[in-house]
Amino acid sequence: GSVTFEVSAVGVSSDIEQVTVRYGFGNTLTDALVLSPIGDDRYAGAIDMPAEAGTVIYSVEALDKTGLMSRLVRSTPSPVGAAKARRSTSRSPTSTGT
């Protein structure tokens, strides 16, 4: 199965240039996925899950056009076939997940 990331990212003083999910299975971030813009300040993409159940760790990075970055880091137990994972981040000093 796969997990879909859908992120809302809004630049405070500049438009968002890119949103990236860095992720790994276990305890190390090993891969990166650049999310595609889907409109209305939202970005989406999917990662394939391993066959065995385990923990997925990830960080969501939003980079604005001036080079400023905001990062949200999370980990979650992730059984095979996990449903949709949704996290939000904004271009501000404090990022929050929803």
Buried (B, 14 or more C-beta within 10 A) or exposed (E): EEBEBBBBBBBEEEEBBBBBBBBBBEEEBEEEBEBEEEEEBBBBBBBEBEEEEEEBBBBBBBBBEEEBEBEBEEBEEBEEEBEEBBBBBBBEEEBEEE
